[in-house]
Amino acid sequence: MTMRVSVLGAGLMGHALALVYALGGHTVRLTDNNPDTLEHAGALMAGALATLREAGEVDAAWTEERLHAAVTRLGSLAETLADAELIVEAVSESEVVKRAVYAEVDALAPITT
């Protein structure tokens, strides 16, 4: 089952989680409040993908172009959360930051039943 996954935070864990979900066949939107971190996440994911490909852990069809098609990096939290089926939080380990992010997520993507 393919899901629309939103990953909040593109740093150490976030970019890796985005890559894993993409490799699992999911459509991923990745965001970060730091534009430099979000930009750098593309290179980090491409590097990790190359390592996995060289080790034979992923199919050679997983090119950098395919990765960039599977993971969309967005500067807007609202765009990142739009139509998300799964939201993965990977922001800084700060209570203040996490509370702020969860408040925004609650306002932008409230739980519906």
BELPEMO-V795261 format. One record per backbone hydrogen bond with DSSP energy under -0.5 kcal/mol. CO is the residue of the C=O (numbers start at 1). NH is the residue of the N-H. E is the energy in kcal/mol with one decimal. If there is no record, write none. Layout:
((CO	NH	E) (CO	NH	E))
This chain:
((3	5	-0.8) (3	27	-2.1) (4	85	-3.1) (4	86	-1.6) (5	7	-0.5) (5	29	-2.6) (6	8	-0.5) (6	88	-3.3) (7	9	-0.7) (7	31	-2.1) (8	90	-3.2) (11	15	-1.9) (13	17	-2.7) (14	18	-2.5) (15	19	-2.0) (16	20	-2.4) (17	21	-2.6) (18	22	-2.3) (19	23	-2.8) (20	24	-1.4) (21	26	-2.2) (22	25	-2.1) (26	28	-0.5) (27	5	-3.2) (28	72	-2.9) (29	7	-3.1) (30	74	-3.1) (31	9	-2.9) (33	35	-0.7) (34	38	-2.2) (35	39	-2.4) (36	40	-2.6) (37	41	-1.6) (38	42	-0.7) (39	42	-1.0) (39	43	-0.6) (40	44	-2.2) (41	45	-2.6) (42	46	-2.2) (43	47	-2.5) (44	48	-2.3) (45	49	-2.6) (46	50	-2.4) (47	51	-2.0) (48	52	-2.4) (49	53	-2.7) (50	54	-2.7) (51	55	-1.8) (52	57	-2.6) (52	58	-0.9) (53	56	-1.3) (59	62	-2.1) (61	63	-1.8) (63	67	-2.2) (64	68	-2.5) (65	69	-1.6) (66	70	-1.6) (67	71	-2.2) (70	28	-2.6) (70	72	-0.6) (71	73	-0.6) (72	30	-3.0) (72	74	-0.5) (74	32	-0.5) (75	77	-0.5) (76	80	-2.1) (77	81	-2.2) (78	82	-1.1) (81	84	-2.4) (86	6	-2.9) (86	88	-0.5) (87	89	-0.5) (88	8	-3.2) (88	90	-0.5) (92	94	-2.6) (94	98	-3.0) (95	99	-2.6) (96	100	-2.0) (97	101	-2.6) (98	102	-2.9) (99	103	-2.1) (100	104	-2.1) (101	105	-2.9) (102	106	-2.6) (103	107	-1.8) (104	108	-2.5) (105	109	-3.3))
